[in-house]
Every structure is written in structure tokens, then in C-alpha cells.
Amino acid sequence: MAGRLAVEDLHVRFQTGTEPVHAVSGASFEIASGEIVGLVGESGCGKSVTARSIVRLEEPGEIVDGSIRFDGEELTTADDRTLQRLRGRELAMVFQDPSTTLNPVYSVGEQIAEALRIRRNPDHQPFFRELAAGIGSCLRASRTRSEVLELLETVGIPQPEERIDAYPHQLSGGLCQRVMLAIALARQPSVLIADEPTTALDTTTQAAILDRLGELSAEYGMGTLLISHDFGVVSTLCDRVVVMYDGVVVERGPTDEVRSNPSHPYTKALLGCLPHRSEPKSQLPTIGGTPPDGSAPSPGCAFADRCPVATNDCHERPQPLVSVGQNHVVRCGVSDARDAAIDSMRGESTTSASRSRLSTPAADGGTSTQSTASKPKAADGSLVDLESVTKSFRQSDALVDRLLRVDDRTVAVKDVSLAFRPGETVGLVGESGCGKSTLARLIAGLEEPTDGIVRLRGEAVGGVDARKQAQIAAIGVVFQNPGTSLNPKRTVGESIREPLLEAGWDRSRRAERVEELLGLVELSLEHASRYPRQLSGGQRQRVALARALALEPSIVVLDEPTAALDVSTQATVLNLLADLQAALGLTYLFISHDLDVIRHVADRVAVMDDGRLLETGPTSRVLSTPSHPSTQALLEATPGDRTTERSNPDSDSDTTSRSPNTR
């Protein structure tokens, strides 16, 4: 493998019904053979559009200026045949949302085998041959099947022999993410573009994937562009980091140098938002001002409106590219801004001002501010109780298997007992596929237990079809993949209005509530008319949160609610959740692979593995002195060594070191 990738002054625009959206406005960086480059920035800053433009999948966007060169070949003017060959062998991409990328009608093994076949013959992919190959199963050849099994094992999928014939809907979000990575690696690319490849992965699997990417890069000289919101992941794996804001690269340099000595105010503000830099349960700092919206670039610095040390020149003149170290450059001409400490760039929480808007209109036209803590609950004080709950799934629903009474079942949740008290946050952690999401669906009534009882305020409840309207409204859910939980044919406003319409709210009250909810999740009213495909991953997650909060539920099930969010938006959402909880007495089940987030928000932590609860207790105890080896393994696999930072929270610099196991 060989090949250097260079992006120079790239501009990408999207034509809309009104004004064009300037998604990328002059991005420049390069990736050498064998080098791993991290690309970070807030949601909507142009990272994914840049990645898709590299492999020429920018439509409906349009490259209007700039250059993308791979191994000396210009990609912006390359013909379709050349691009087909490059995508088949040289350039591979792992997309952000596997649920919308994997084909639901083919098994995951067949989709990996397809990538192997395309690599062998990228120049000859006739439609009918591909269709026939898919129908005839790509996995019949023993060589192909063994290669697919090896790839599944490489990306850390347990029991690959059992998963190879599974369909995407039969796998957890984390397992689907690993399948996407296997498809990309099947092509043995020269350049791998990974858009949030570890978002849905637990820390142990994430560590294994990062180690594997590092090994592949070193062994085969594979260049990698890693897009991530997780600075721990970036610091663990990447040689260099590129910081992007509003479609412009504002800082780039060696990872350790940028992490320990950031120079651009935006980079410092991002690092200041990390949860492990703040005390648990405290309000997290956020970046003040309004995030970029894709409007025409300003004549000055794109970050000037949000920078606390900006000068008049920052607003009026383009900022120079200044060298601040070896191979470390920053687009900022203000020395005071470059020298300022991280803490000086921390903004105040934007959600505090939203507390007055948390009241919900009552059915009689008045205002309801009743805390859920005052609503009826079980005699022992629990809001929700799981009593010895077990859930198993039939492995096959085929008619022949039913007639032959073949009843092989997979047990997803095994004898789980757990109580949720009003006003508390319970964090649920564990490896991908351990049963966390299934447990959440049992609480919400989207699945019925095979055995055991789910109680809501002391009353046994079944599936959602058997629950009363008040019981359904009492539980809100934010699903793991907002891309699949939002109807692609409905606008944002229509999706948020749907539960209000079902609850009988009139038109004017629905309109007011939609505007209120959009403001709470930091989206403008303009987003109400957009469709999910027109939003970034982080923006879709915020819409899903607004929809879940529409009817002011008593308990909110949050399945990876911040996984797709950048650190600033994550801080805003976590602050919002804390404000809602304080104002309304909400109870949260917070499912996450990010132990730093769990440490910050959760009162108690429950650790799952193989469908069972292994350890439950106060967050401070479980995540500092765990009793079970599986909990210890999760902690040890957390990207980056953050012990120094936690022991010295007042430090001005972020001293996260890179893992000794990486390159």
C-alpha cells in the first residue's frame, strides 16, 4: 500500500430552496502513507462532508473549489471509472451511522463478502452480475467464508460463526459498527476514512479496534483519517490532529502538542468542555454563542463571534496562519488568544437561562410545573421496578422451524432486578451486545419480558399495546440511532409534534411547544422545516431528545444520548438534562459507553455482561474501586490516561497521554 492524500482549499456547498449552505470553506490538510490523522470539531462544522468529498460521495453537495489529490491523481475531476476503481481498492470509508448504511435484506457476512469480491475486480461490476452474486450468496465459497470469519474476528465480533449469517437488525448498534469496519478493511485500502468508528462501542472493544487500526496502519502503510468527538480516542491513536470550525481548519499539529498546548481559542474551548475536567454533577462549561449554521463565511475569523478575546480585526480581516511549534500551525493572529489558558475560554452554561421555559402547558390551558416526584409511586419509593426480568429471542421465525418445534433461543437479559427511584440517574454500562438496549426496551414496553415483572409506580405493566395512555406518556425514550428513530419523510417539526398530536394538544399549543423544545436542545426554529437527512448526526440526536421530552415524562430512557455529539454540544445536552431533572424530578436510565459521562451524571451505576447485572452501586465507588473484574476491564480500556487530569482539575493544560499500546 502507498499513496499520499492531500486536501487543499476545499470548498463544498449545498443548494437549498433559499440560500446555499457553505459546508466546507477552505479546508486544507494531508495524510501521509501510514499516518493516522484525527479530525475534530463540533457537529455541523463540515467534518463528514469533507470525508465524503474525499471519496466523491458529496452529493447533494457540490465541490465548487479546491483540490483533492491521491497519489498524485486529482479526484475532483476524475471520471466515474477511476473513482470506482479507487473506491474498490484504495479509498475506503466507515460511515457514521451503520443502521442507514448496511443493507437490511442481506446478511452481514454477504455484505463483507461483497467488499472482498469488489476488491478483486473493482473495474467490472455489472448490475446483473452483482444481483446474481447476491442472490446466490457470496458466502458459498469456503475461501470467501473463511476470509469473512477472519475479518469478523479482527474487528472483535464475538462468536463470528454465529454472527456471519445474521442480518443487521439482529445485531446491536455496536456490532453493526464493527461490521462496517470489517467491510472497509476487506478492501485493504491505502487510505481508510473512519467517521466516528467507535461511537457505539464499549471501551474494551474500542480499545481493541484502535489497537487493530494502529497495527494495520503500521504493517501495511495504510493512511487513516479518523473523525471523532472523543479526544481520548484521538489522543490514543492519532499522530496528528486537525481541528475544524465552520468548514475551516483552525489548528493542526502533532496530537500530543495540540492536546497539551492548544493555541486556537476554539480548540481550548473544546477541551474545556470535557466532563473529566469538571466535578461530577456540576454544570459543564459550554462554548458561548451560536454554532455555525452554514451561512456565507464572514470576512474575518469564523470563530470571532464566540471568542471571548476577539478583537475588531478578528471580525473584519482574515486571520493569518501562524506557526506555534514544529509542524504545529494555528489560524489566529492574536497572541493573547494563542497564549490564554484553557479555563479562560470556558463559556457559561446556556441551559440555566432555559429553566424558566421548562414548564409545560396543562390541558386546561394553564401551566403545569408539577414535579414527577409528587406523582403516585410505589410504596417503597421506586418509580420503576424490574423483578427477575428475563428476555429471550427466537433465533428463527421460519415456518418450517415452527412446525418442527425448533425453539432455539438467545437470552438477551437474564434474571435482572433493578429499581429506579424518582429524581435519580442510573447509569448502565457494559460491552456492546450485553443486553443494555434490550433492558431499556423492556422498561419502555417495546419488548415484553419472557419471565419476570416490570412495575411502573407499583403496578405491573406489559408491552406498550397493553399500557394505558398515562403509562405510555410516563416514559420517554431517546434511541441509540436517531437516524432510524426519526421518520425520514417527516420534517423535524412534524416528528416533534407527533406525540403532542396523539395526546390531543391543539395546533397553537403544539407550535409553541415545538419552538420551546427546539430552543431547549439548542436548535433554531429554522430546523423545524428540515428533514433528518439535512441534519448532522449530533443535530438528529438533539431532535430525538426534544421528541422524548415533549410530554414531560416521569422517566426518560437515554440510550447513548451523547454518543454522536461533540464535546460542546454534549455539555449543553448534559446540562439541559440536569436542569430538567432538577426542575421536574425526572428519573433517568442513562446508557453509555463513555465512563467519563457516566461518572459525571449518574448517582448509581449498574454494570451488565452477557445479559446479567454484575455490579450495582454508587457511581463514585463502582468507578473508583470496582468489585467485579469486568468493571475493572472497562475502566482499564478507557482511551487515554486521564488519572493525572482528574487528580489535578485546576491544571491549565490537558495532559492526557497516549496509550503505551499504540504505535
TAGIBEL-V784476 format. One record per residue. N is the residue number from 1. RES is the residue in three letters. SS is DSSP state (A for helix, B for strand, O for the rest). PHI is phi in radians with two decimals (999 if undefined). PSI is psi in whole degrees, 0 to 359 (NA if undefined). Layout:
N RES SS PHI PSI
N RES SS PHI PSI
//
This chain:
1 MET O 999 143
2 ALA O -2.78 171
3 GLY O 2.24 125
4 ARG O -1.78 136
5 LEU B -1.88 129
6 ALA B -2.29 126
7 VAL B -1.94 124
8 GLU B -2.26 120
9 ASP B 0.84 50
10 LEU B -1.36 132
11 HIS B -2.20 126
12 VAL B -2.28 132
13 ARG B -2.21 154
14 PHE B -2.09 127
15 GLN O -1.47 127
16 THR O -2.07 183
17 GLY O -1.21 340
18 THR O -1.98 263
19 GLU O -1.84 151
20 PRO O -1.16 149
21 VAL B -1.68 121
22 HIS B -1.57 92
23 ALA B -1.36 320
24 VAL B -2.28 130
25 SER B -2.28 53
26 GLY B 1.94 37
27 ALA B -1.29 138
28 SER B -2.47 128
29 PHE B -2.96 173
30 GLU B -2.49 159
31 ILE B -2.29 118
32 ALA O -1.47 163
33 SER O -1.03 129
34 GLY O 1.41 3
35 GLU O -1.72 144
36 ILE B -1.98 119
37 VAL B -2.01 129
38 GLY B -1.66 137
39 LEU B -2.04 116
40 VAL B -2.19 162
41 GLY O 2.71 170
42 GLU O -1.19 161
43 SER O -1.06 137
44 GLY O 1.49 6
45 CYS O -1.50 356
46 GLY O 1.90 8
47 LYS A -1.13 308
48 SER A -1.17 324
49 VAL A -1.13 320
50 THR A -1.07 315
51 ALA A -1.09 315
52 ARG A -1.17 328
53 SER A -1.18 327
54 ILE A -1.07 320
55 VAL O -1.65 12
56 ARG O 1.04 45
57 LEU O -2.09 38
58 GLU O -1.38 346
59 GLU O -1.03 142
60 PRO O -1.40 9
61 GLY B -1.31 170
62 GLU B -2.44 129
63 ILE B -1.34 115
64 VAL B -1.80 346
65 ASP B -2.89 161
66 GLY B 1.78 182
67 SER B -2.41 142
68 ILE B -2.26 114
69 ARG B -2.11 130
70 PHE B -2.09 121
71 ASP O 0.89 39
72 GLY O 1.49 356
73 GLU B -1.76 129
74 GLU B -1.37 120
75 LEU O -1.51 335
76 THR O -1.17 339
77 THR O -2.03 7
78 ALA O -1.21 148
79 ASP O -1.39 170
80 ASP A -1.09 323
81 ARG A -1.13 318
82 THR A -1.15 316
83 LEU A -1.12 322
84 GLN A -1.09 318
85 ARG A -1.15 317
86 LEU A -1.17 319
87 ARG A -1.18 331
88 GLY A -1.29 330
89 ARG A -2.26 326
90 GLU O -1.81 320
91 LEU B -2.05 119
92 ALA B -2.17 151
93 MET B -2.39 136
94 VAL B -1.80 115
95 PHE O -1.40 163
96 GLN O -1.19 322
97 ASP O -2.08 99
98 PRO A -1.13 335
99 SER A -1.15 334
100 THR A -1.77 359
101 THR O -1.84 319
102 LEU O -1.25 141
103 ASN O -1.37 121
104 PRO O -1.24 345
105 VAL O -1.69 356
106 TYR O -2.02 147
107 SER B -1.18 159
108 VAL A -1.15 327
109 GLY A -1.12 319
110 GLU A -1.13 324
111 GLN A -1.25 326
112 ILE A -1.22 319
113 ALA A -1.08 325
114 GLU A -1.07 319
115 ALA A -1.12 322
116 LEU A -1.11 318
117 ARG A -1.17 320
118 ILE A -1.15 323
119 ARG A -1.10 321
120 ARG A -1.19 329
121 ASN O -2.52 71
122 PRO O -1.24 340
123 ASP O -1.54 355
124 HIS O -2.33 93
125 GLN O -2.29 61
126 PRO O -1.12 148
127 PHE A -1.02 309
128 PHE A -1.19 329
129 ARG A -1.19 318
130 GLU A -1.12 320
131 LEU A -1.13 316
132 ALA A -1.16 322
133 ALA A -1.11 323
134 GLY A -1.21 318
135 ILE A -1.15 321
136 GLY O -1.38 0
137 SER O 1.26 119
138 CYS O -1.29 352
139 LEU O -1.72 6
140 ARG O -1.22 326
141 ALA O -1.21 129
142 SER A -1.09 325
143 ARG A -1.12 315
144 THR A -1.11 317
145 ARG A -1.10 319
146 SER A -1.17 324
147 GLU A -1.16 320
148 VAL A -1.13 316
149 LEU A -1.05 321
150 GLU A -1.14 321
151 LEU A -1.18 319
152 LEU A -1.06 320
153 GLU A -1.21 324
154 THR A -1.06 320
155 VAL O -1.55 8
156 GLY O 1.47 26
157 ILE O -1.45 120
158 PRO O -1.20 148
159 GLN O 0.84 61
160 PRO A -1.03 331
161 GLU A -1.10 329
162 GLU A -1.49 337
163 ARG A -1.63 342
164 ILE O -1.08 328
165 ASP O -1.74 9
166 ALA O -1.38 156
167 TYR B -1.72 158
168 PRO A -0.92 322
169 HIS A -1.22 347
170 GLN A -1.58 359
171 LEU O -2.01 154
172 SER O -1.24 168
173 GLY A -1.05 321
174 GLY A -1.14 320
175 LEU A -1.17 321
176 CYS A -1.10 323
177 GLN A -1.11 321
178 ARG A -1.22 327
179 VAL A -1.10 318
180 MET A -1.04 320
181 LEU A -1.16 322
182 ALA A -1.11 321
183 ILE A -1.08 318
184 ALA A -1.17 316
185 LEU A -1.22 338
186 ALA O -1.06 334
187 ARG O -1.49 354
188 GLN O 0.82 58
189 PRO O -1.28 160
190 SER O -1.37 326
191 VAL B -2.27 126
192 LEU B -1.92 125
193 ILE B -1.87 114
194 ALA B -2.02 110
195 ASP B -1.66 102
196 GLU O 0.91 57
197 PRO O -1.27 345
198 THR O -2.03 14
199 THR O -1.00 315
200 ALA O -1.68 14
201 LEU O -1.78 145
202 ASP O -1.24 167
203 THR A -1.14 324
204 THR A -1.21 316
205 THR A -1.18 321
206 GLN A -1.03 315
207 ALA A -1.09 319
208 ALA A -1.14 319
209 ILE A -1.15 316
210 LEU A -1.10 318
211 ASP A -1.07 319
212 ARG A -1.16 319
213 LEU A -1.08 319
214 GLY A -1.10 320
215 GLU A -1.15 316
216 LEU A -1.09 320
217 SER A -1.10 317
218 ALA A -1.28 321
219 GLU A -1.32 319
220 TYR A -1.90 0
221 GLY O 1.22 28
222 MET O -1.38 122
223 GLY B -1.36 145
224 THR B -2.36 132
225 LEU B -1.86 112
226 LEU B -1.84 112
227 ILE B -1.65 125
228 SER O -2.72 150
229 HIS O -1.61 349
230 ASP O -1.61 107
231 PHE A -1.16 334
232 GLY A -1.12 317
233 VAL A -1.10 315
234 VAL A -1.08 315
235 SER A -1.22 332
236 THR A -1.27 320
237 LEU A -1.88 325
238 CYS O -1.49 145
239 ASP O -1.39 318
240 ARG B -2.31 159
241 VAL B -2.24 140
242 VAL B -2.05 124
243 VAL B -1.80 126
244 MET B -2.06 140
245 TYR B -2.49 126
246 ASP O 0.90 42
247 GLY O 1.38 6
248 VAL B -2.14 138
249 VAL B -1.39 117
250 VAL B -1.76 342
251 GLU B -2.79 141
252 ARG B -2.65 146
253 GLY B 3.02 182
254 PRO B -1.01 141
255 THR A -0.99 310
256 ASP A -1.05 324
257 GLU A -1.23 316
258 VAL A -1.17 322
259 ARG A -1.22 317
260 SER A -1.52 335
261 ASN O -2.45 62
262 PRO O -1.15 147
263 SER O -2.01 328
264 HIS O -1.43 139
265 PRO A -0.96 327
266 TYR A -1.19 316
267 THR A -1.06 317
268 LYS A -1.12 321
269 ALA A -1.15 321
270 LEU A -1.08 313
271 LEU A -1.11 327
272 GLY A -1.20 343
273 CYS O -1.51 352
274 LEU O -1.09 134
275 PRO A -1.04 325
276 HIS A -1.28 357
277 ARG A -1.59 356
278 SER O -2.14 160
279 GLU O -1.24 144
280 PRO O -0.95 142
281 LYS O 1.24 359
282 SER O -1.44 162
283 GLN O -1.25 127
284 LEU O -1.39 142
285 PRO O -1.19 147
286 THR B -2.23 171
287 ILE O -1.52 121
288 GLY O -1.16 166
289 GLY O 1.46 190
290 THR O -1.81 130
291 PRO O -1.08 161
292 PRO O -1.07 144
293 ASP O -2.07 9
294 GLY O 1.48 9
295 SER O -1.25 172
296 ALA O -1.00 138
297 PRO O -1.03 143
298 SER O -1.35 160
299 PRO O -1.18 337
300 GLY O -1.79 210
301 CYS O -1.23 133
302 ALA O -1.12 334
303 PHE O -1.65 1
304 ALA A -1.02 321
305 ASP A -1.16 341
306 ARG A -1.96 0
307 CYS O -1.58 124
308 PRO O -1.24 347
309 VAL O -2.05 20
310 ALA O -1.21 145
311 THR O -1.85 176
312 ASN A -1.07 322
313 ASP A -1.11 328
314 CYS A -1.07 325
315 HIS A -1.41 334
316 GLU A -1.87 336
317 ARG O -2.23 146
318 PRO O -1.06 141
319 GLN O -1.51 142
320 PRO O -1.33 160
321 LEU B -1.58 114
322 VAL B -1.92 134
323 SER B -1.47 126
324 VAL B -2.08 8
325 GLY B 3.00 180
326 GLN O -1.16 117
327 ASN O 1.03 23
328 HIS B -2.11 112
329 VAL B -2.19 153
330 VAL B -2.48 141
331 ARG B -1.62 77
332 CYS O -2.78 124
333 GLY O -1.73 7
334 VAL O -1.79 110
335 SER A -1.11 323
336 ASP A -1.09 324
337 ALA A -1.23 320
338 ARG A -1.18 329
339 ASP A -1.62 351
340 ALA O -1.15 151
341 ALA O -1.32 158
342 ILE A -1.02 316
343 ASP A -1.09 334
344 SER A -1.26 344
345 MET A -1.66 358
346 ARG O -1.23 128
347 GLY B -1.57 168
348 GLU O -1.44 158
349 SER O -1.08 131
350 THR O -1.52 351
351 THR O -1.52 344
352 SER A -1.06 322
353 ALA A -1.24 348
354 SER A -1.55 354
355 ARG A -1.08 326
356 SER A -1.20 347
357 ARG A -1.74 6
358 LEU O -1.40 348
359 SER O -1.21 149
360 THR B -1.99 132
361 PRO B -1.00 134
362 ALA O -1.50 171
363 ALA O -1.14 333
364 ASP O -1.54 8
365 GLY O 1.62 353
366 GLY O -1.45 202
367 THR B -2.16 130
368 SER B -1.80 122
369 THR O -2.14 19
370 GLN O -1.15 129
371 SER O -1.27 145
372 THR A -1.16 344
373 ALA A -1.17 338
374 SER A -1.61 358
375 LYS O -1.40 161
376 PRO O -1.00 140
377 LYS O -2.54 174
378 ALA O -1.13 157
379 ALA O -1.08 330
380 ASP O -1.49 6
381 GLY O 1.59 358
382 SER B -1.48 142
383 LEU B -1.52 314
384 VAL B -2.25 136
385 ASP B -2.23 131
386 LEU B -1.86 123
387 GLU B -2.05 104
388 SER B 0.87 49
389 VAL B -1.42 132
390 THR B -2.25 140
391 LYS B -2.39 123
392 SER B -2.16 155
393 PHE B -2.15 139
394 ARG B -1.19 133
395 GLN O -1.27 333
396 SER O -2.47 133
397 ASP O -1.86 15
398 ALA O -1.09 145
399 LEU A -1.06 319
400 VAL A -1.07 317
401 ASP A -1.11 324
402 ARG A -1.20 317
403 LEU A -1.11 323
404 LEU O -1.48 1
405 ARG O 1.02 36
406 VAL O -1.37 116
407 ASP O -2.21 46
408 ASP O -1.16 129
409 ARG B -2.26 150
410 THR B -1.86 126
411 VAL B -1.58 117
412 ALA B -1.63 324
413 VAL B -2.27 131
414 LYS B -2.16 108
415 ASP B 0.88 54
416 VAL B -1.65 129
417 SER B -2.15 124
418 LEU B -2.74 137
419 ALA B -2.03 147
420 PHE B -2.13 122
421 ARG B -1.66 150
422 PRO O -1.01 135
423 GLY O 1.45 2
424 GLU O -1.86 162
425 THR B -2.02 122
426 VAL B -1.85 120
427 GLY B -1.55 134
428 LEU B -2.06 118
429 VAL B -2.23 163
430 GLY B 2.71 170
431 GLU O -1.18 159
432 SER O -1.04 137
433 GLY O 1.45 9
434 CYS O -1.48 353
435 GLY O 1.97 7
436 LYS A -1.08 309
437 SER A -1.15 324
438 THR A -1.11 319
439 LEU A -1.07 319
440 ALA A -1.10 319
441 ARG A -1.19 329
442 LEU A -1.15 318
443 ILE A -1.12 318
444 ALA A -1.34 349
445 GLY O 1.51 8
446 LEU O -1.37 345
447 GLU O -2.33 151
448 GLU O -1.87 139
449 PRO O -1.15 143
450 THR O -1.22 327
451 ASP B -2.63 156
452 GLY B 1.63 179
453 ILE B -2.31 139
454 VAL B -1.88 124
455 ARG B -2.01 137
456 LEU B -2.07 114
457 ARG O 0.91 43
458 GLY O 1.48 353
459 GLU B -1.85 128
460 ALA B -1.12 133
461 VAL B -2.24 148
462 GLY O -1.78 219
463 GLY O -1.29 173
464 VAL A -1.09 329
465 ASP A -1.17 335
466 ALA A -1.69 359
467 ARG O -1.60 152
468 LYS O -1.27 162
469 GLN A -1.05 320
470 ALA A -1.13 326
471 GLN A -1.25 324
472 ILE A -1.16 316
473 ALA A -1.19 340
474 ALA O -1.26 344
475 ILE B -2.18 119
476 GLY B -1.79 151
477 VAL B -2.32 131
478 VAL B -1.94 112
479 PHE O -1.35 164
480 GLN O -1.15 322
481 ASN O -2.03 97
482 PRO A -1.10 338
483 GLY A -1.11 332
484 THR A -1.77 342
485 SER A -1.50 344
486 LEU O -1.74 133
487 ASN O -1.19 120
488 PRO O -1.16 343
489 LYS O -1.65 1
490 ARG O -1.99 145
491 THR B -1.26 169
492 VAL A -1.01 314
493 GLY A -1.06 319
494 GLU A -1.16 322
495 SER A -1.15 320
496 ILE A -1.27 326
497 ARG A -1.27 337
498 GLU A -0.95 307
499 PRO A -1.12 330
500 LEU A -1.20 321
501 LEU A -1.13 317
502 GLU A -1.10 329
503 ALA O -1.46 357
504 GLY O 1.58 18
505 TRP O -1.25 144
506 ASP O -1.39 170
507 ARG A -1.03 313
508 SER A -1.17 320
509 ARG A -1.19 325
510 ARG A -1.12 316
511 ALA A -1.08 318
512 GLU A -1.14 319
513 ARG A -1.19 322
514 VAL A -1.08 314
515 GLU A -1.07 319
516 GLU A -1.11 314
517 LEU A -1.17 321
518 LEU A -1.08 320
519 GLY A -1.13 321
520 LEU A -1.12 325
521 VAL O -1.71 17
522 GLU O 1.11 44
523 LEU O -2.12 144
524 SER O -1.37 163
525 LEU A -1.10 335
526 GLU A -1.07 332
527 HIS A -1.17 341
528 ALA A -1.08 333
529 SER A -1.65 1
530 ARG O -1.61 158
531 TYR B -1.72 158
532 PRO A -0.91 324
533 ARG A -1.16 343
534 GLN A -1.61 6
535 LEU O -1.98 155
536 SER O -1.30 169
537 GLY A -1.04 319
538 GLY A -1.16 323
539 GLN A -1.19 322
540 ARG A -1.12 323
541 GLN A -1.12 323
542 ARG A -1.20 325
543 VAL A -1.13 318
544 ALA A -1.08 322
545 LEU A -1.16 317
546 ALA A -1.06 319
547 ARG A -1.12 319
548 ALA A -1.15 330
549 LEU A -1.55 357
550 ALA O -0.97 317
551 LEU O -1.76 18
552 GLU O 0.87 67
553 PRO O -1.24 165
554 SER O -1.43 323
555 ILE B -2.27 137
556 VAL B -2.06 125
557 VAL B -1.61 116
558 LEU B -1.95 102
559 ASP B -1.68 100
560 GLU O 0.93 56
561 PRO O -1.25 342
562 THR O -2.05 10
563 ALA O -1.09 325
564 ALA O -1.68 10
565 LEU O -1.80 145
566 ASP O -1.22 168
567 VAL A -1.15 327
568 SER A -1.24 313
569 THR A -1.15 323
570 GLN A -1.03 315
571 ALA A -1.09 319
572 THR A -1.08 315
573 VAL A -1.18 318
574 LEU A -1.13 320
575 ASN A -1.11 319
576 LEU A -1.08 315
577 LEU A -1.06 320
578 ALA A -1.15 320
579 ASP A -1.14 317
580 LEU A -1.09 319
581 GLN A -1.13 318
582 ALA A -1.18 323
583 ALA A -1.37 326
584 LEU A -2.04 359
585 GLY O 1.17 31
586 LEU O -1.14 151
587 THR B -1.89 136
588 TYR B -2.09 136
589 LEU B -1.79 111
590 PHE B -1.92 105
591 ILE B -1.64 127
592 SER O -2.78 151
593 HIS O -1.63 350
594 ASP O -1.53 103
595 LEU A -1.21 334
596 ASP A -1.16 320
597 VAL A -1.16 315
598 ILE A -1.05 317
599 ARG A -1.05 326
600 HIS A -1.39 323
601 VAL A -1.81 334
602 ALA O -1.56 141
603 ASP O -1.43 319
604 ARG B -2.26 157
605 VAL B -2.21 136
606 ALA B -2.06 129
607 VAL B -1.87 125
608 MET B -1.94 150
609 ASP B -2.73 130
610 ASP O 0.93 39
611 GLY O 1.46 355
612 ARG B -1.94 153
613 LEU B -1.46 121
614 LEU B -1.66 325
615 GLU B -2.73 135
616 THR B -2.43 136
617 GLY B 3.06 181
618 PRO B -0.99 142
619 THR A -1.00 314
620 SER A -1.04 326
621 ARG A -1.41 311
622 VAL A -1.09 320
623 LEU O -1.59 3
624 SER O -2.00 319
625 THR O -2.31 72
626 PRO O -1.13 148
627 SER O -1.68 334
628 HIS O -1.79 141
629 PRO A -1.02 327
630 SER A -1.16 323
631 THR A -1.13 317
632 GLN A -1.08 320
633 ALA A -1.11 320
634 LEU A -1.08 317
635 LEU A -1.15 318
636 GLU A -1.19 335
637 ALA O -1.54 357
638 THR O -1.04 128
639 PRO O -1.04 136
640 GLY O 1.41 151
641 ASP B -1.74 102
642 ARG O -1.81 10
643 THR A -1.01 317
644 THR A -1.09 318
645 GLU A -1.14 318
646 ARG A -1.19 327
647 SER A -1.37 348
648 ASN O -2.41 70
649 PRO O -1.16 344
650 ASP O -1.55 1
651 SER O -1.08 141
652 ASP O -1.40 342
653 SER O -2.03 153
654 ASP O -1.63 114
655 THR O -1.86 25
656 THR O -1.02 127
657 SER B -1.70 161
658 ARG O -1.45 149
659 SER O -1.09 139
660 PRO O -1.19 347
661 ASN O -1.51 352
662 THR O -1.54 179
663 ARG O -1.08 NA
//
